[in-house]
């Protein structure tokens, strides 16, 4: 997602990663005020959510489980997670960098 102010409500839609785990469930890049609501991301991805240079974004009522590394990875970003569950995440539930 590269659009500012976007509101994505996936109404419980489920994303399942592949066996190789080289991707992200949802990648938000360069956005402001993006909202992701009601999505399930399960296994096979590096991170369930990857925010890159995205600010004031929200993750609401989501479930992230079984990822290879982080549930949520924030790179030079700010985001809040409300009503979101992170389960079986080996590295970190939420990781922030640079």
C-alpha positions in Angstrom: 0.0 0.0 0.0 1.5 3.3 -1.0 -1.5 5.6 -0.6 -1.9 8.1 2.2 -5.2 8.0 4.2 -6.2 4.6 2.9 -8.5 2.5 5.0 -8.4 -1.2 4.2 -11.1 -3.3 6.0 -10.6 -6.9 5.0 -13.5 -8.2 7.0 -11.6 -11.1 8.5 -10.0 -12.1 5.2 -7.0 -14.5 5.7 -3.6 -14.3 4.1 -1.4 -17.4 4.3 2.3 -17.3 3.4 4.1 -19.8 1.3 6.6 -22.4 2.5 9.7 -20.3 1.6 8.8 -17.3 3.9 10.5 -14.6 1.8 7.6 -12.1 1.7 5.5 -9.9 4.0 1.8 -10.3 4.6 1.1 -6.6 4.1 3.7 -4.0 3.1 2.9 -0.4 3.7 5.4 2.0 2.2 5.5 5.8 2.3 1.9 6.2 3.6 0.5 8.4 6.2 -2.7 7.7 8.2 -3.2 4.2 6.7 -5.6 1.9 8.6 -5.6 -1.9 8.2 -8.6 -3.5 9.9 -9.8 -7.1 10.4 -7.2 -9.2 8.6 -5.7 -12.6 9.6 -2.1 -13.3 8.5 -0.8 -16.8 9.1 2.7 -18.3 8.7 5.2 -18.4 6.0 6.0 -14.7 5.8 9.0 -12.8 7.3 6.7 -10.3 9.0 2.9 -10.1 9.1 3.0 -6.3 8.6 6.0 -4.4 7.3 5.7 -0.6 7.6 8.4 1.3 5.8 8.5 5.1 6.1 4.8 5.1 7.0 3.6 7.4 9.7 0.5 7.7 12.0 -0.8 4.4 10.7 -3.1 1.9 12.6 -3.5 -1.8 12.7 -6.9 -2.7 14.2 -8.5 -6.0 15.1 -6.0 -8.2 13.3 -4.5 -11.6 14.1 -0.9 -12.3 13.1 0.6 -15.8 13.9 3.3 -18.2 12.8 5.5 -15.8 11.0 9.2 -16.4 10.4 10.4 -13.3 12.3 8.2 -10.4 13.6 4.5 -9.9 13.8 4.9 -6.2 13.0 8.1 -4.6 11.7 8.3 -0.8 11.7 11.1 0.7 9.7 11.4 4.5 10.2 7.6 4.4 10.9 5.0 5.1 13.5 2.0 2.9 14.0 -0.4 1.7 16.7 -2.0 -1.7 17.1 -5.4 -1.8 18.8 -7.3 -5.0 19.4 -4.6 -6.9 17.5 -3.2 -10.3 18.6 0.3 -11.5 17.8 0.9 -15.2 18.4 3.7 -17.7 17.8 6.2 -15.0 16.7 9.8 -16.3 17.1 11.8 -13.1 17.0 9.6 -10.2 18.3 5.9 -9.3 18.4 6.7 -5.7 17.3 10.1 -4.6 16.1 11.1 -1.0 15.3 14.3 0.1 13.5 16.0 3.3 12.2 
